[in-house]
Structures are given as C-alpha cells and as structure tokens.
Amino acid sequence: MYLWPKCLVVPIMDPSKAMKRPVGILTVKVLRATKLKKKDLLGASDPYVKLKLTEDTRHSNKTTVKHKNLNPEWNEEFNITVKDPESQALEVLVYDWEQVGKHDKMGMNVIPLKELTPDEPKVLTLDLLKNMDPNDVQNEKSRGQIVVELVYKPFKEDEIPKDIDDPNAVAKAPEGTPAAGGLLVVIVHEAQDVEGKHHTNPYVRLLFQGKEKRSKQVKKSRDPRWEEEFQFMLEEAPTNERLQVEVVSSSSRMGLLHPKENLGYVVINLADVVNNKRINERYHLIDSKNGRIQVELQWRTS
C-alpha cells in the first residue's frame, strides 16, 4: 500500500501558469476501489471517480457509475494534458452518485506529478481521505482505498503541439462559405447537477434562427456527457444573434403525466464568439437549482 506523507501540501493554482504550453500526457487508469463505505439507506453505494489536475479549472474526467457496489472495478483509462509536472498534482475524488440531490463525496487523495518517474508506469493504492488537511482527525477514519495506474510521458521536441500558443485558434471554414459569413460551430460537452422531479434522461435542444438541433439522450444521469458538434452555415456574422441551449428530459414510458421535463436553459449572446473566434464556458442553467452546462462555440471564416 502506498501512503503519501502527512506533510503533503497541495499546490495552489498559479494563474500565470494557466497559459503554459502542454509538456506531456498523464495516462491514468482507474482500476478499482475496495471497502468503500455505505452511503445509501438501503446499505449500498453507487460510486464513480472524478479526476482533475490542479491548476486546471476547466477540465475533469469521470468514470462510469458502478451501482450498488462497495468494491467496484472500472479498468477505465484517461489521457490528461500536463503543463507543469513540477507543481501540478492529480486529484482523485470518489463520489456516490445520486439520481436526485447532491452527489456525496466518499473520499479523495492527491498524487503530486513530481513523484512520478517519466515513462515509467506506477500502480498506487491510495487511502481515501476526507480532505488533504493533515490536521483533520476525520482523516483517520477508514473510507476505503482506490487503486490507480499512472504513467507520465513528456513530449519529445517534435511532439509538442505547435498551435497551443493561441488557445482561440480555430479551423478555417470550408470552401464555399459566404464571404461575409462563416460557420458557427456549437460543441455541447457536458452538464452537471441537472435533475428532474419525475425523471432525468437529459438531451440538449439548440434553438437558433428558427432552427432546432438535438443531441442524443443520456438515460438516468445527472451529469450527462454528450460531446456532440453542431454546425450552422450563415450568410453573415451573428453579431446581434442569440443561441438558446435547453436541457430537456423525456421519459421512455408511454402514458405518463410528465412525458417531458425542462431541466434548465441558457441564452448565449454570440457577439463574443464572433470577436474572439472561440469561447468555451460553463454556464449556470436558468430554472435549475444547481445545474451547469459546458458549451464551446467557434466562429470559422474562410
């Protein structure tokens, strides 16, 4: 079993590092957890794992949910971009999924990347802690363990991304794009903490210039991930236009009193994307208690 020292200090995010160029890839394989604690009234838990690097406030990765399992196995792999292996650390957080209400944190731990030898895989068994405060006596309580496999691979000189200096760089619009117009690209990434009163099977509706586009539906999820791209070819820049993004749940059962539910919406002014070429933001959903949605917009011209 691998234990990190009690004096571990989690690095604090330095805003000056947010624009650093990627220097490598951290591959994380979430293998399994053991002896997790019961969170549900029926004596079980529905665990999933969230991974994120310190100094990166926008990106996180999540495993699937293992329902009613205190010794879950995932064997799920993620690749995470690293910008500063000397200061960044991997946060490993285990949550108990809830269909309604807030997800309960079951435990966490942190792995400083500087403890890893480049290109050398390492399997770690970590005790789950309440937090990273070495003086918190609650960290002495057993919360189970999680096993992960890590390997950090620095980029070679010819592998370093060349376009990272301009984070707003976007591809050119295809040939035939109107000279005064362009291609509006909408990428619906994911949402968090969306919930319906009767069911939560979310999909996204995009409403723009009288047109409607829909994403796939994700069943029984308060944290759906779509990763779907939609395109609108426009005759002119949508400087004074707005895009409405709605999260909707529909039931698969016929004859219900509530076949559809609105889980929240956001209206996005498109002037920013025309001026900046690209924006990637998380928006708080209107008419939703805690719901948020991540939408990326690109304005591509020829």
Stockholm file with secondary structure:
# STOCKHOLM 1.0

chainA/1-302         MYLWPKCLVVPIMDPSKAMKRPVGILTVKVLRATKLKKKDLLGASDPYVKLKLTEDTRHSNKTTVKHKNLNPEWNEEFNITVKDPESQALEVLVYDWEQVGKHDKMGMNVIPLKELTPDEPKVLTLDLLKNMDPNDVQNEKSRGQIVVELVYKPFKEDEIPKDIDDPNAVAKAPEGTPAAGGLLVVIVHEAQDVEGKHHTNPYVRLLFQGKEKRSKQVKKSRDPRWEEEFQFMLEEAPTNERLQVEVVSSSSRMGLLHPKENLGYVVINLADVVNNKRINERYHLIDSKNGRIQVELQWRTS
#=GR chainA/1-302 SS CCCCCTTCCCCCCCGGGTTCCCCEEEEEEEEEEESCCCCSTTSCCCEEEEEEETTCSSCCEECCCCTTCSSCEEEEEEEEEESCTTTCEEEEEEEECCSSSCCEEEEEEEEEGGGSCTTCCEEEEEECBSCSCTTCGGGGSCCCEEEEEEEEEECCGGGSCSSTTCTTCCCCCCTTCCTTCEEEEEEEEEEESCCCSSCCCEEEEEEETTEEEECCCCCSCSSCEEEEEEEEEESSCCTTCEEEEEEEEECSSTTCSCSEEEEEEEEEESHHHHHHSEEEEEEECBTCSSCEEEEEEEEECC
#=GC SS_cons         CCCCCTTCCCCCCCGGGTTCCCCEEEEEEEEEEESCCCCSTTSCCCEEEEEEETTCSSCCEECCCCTTCSSCEEEEEEEEEESCTTTCEEEEEEEECCSSSCCEEEEEEEEEGGGSCTTCCEEEEEECBSCSCTTCGGGGSCCCEEEEEEEEEECCGGGSCSSTTCTTCCCCCCTTCCTTCEEEEEEEEEEESCCCSSCCCEEEEEEETTEEEECCCCCSCSSCEEEEEEEEEESSCCTTCEEEEEEEEECSSTTCSCSEEEEEEEEEESHHHHHHSEEEEEEECBTCSSCEEEEEEEEECC
//
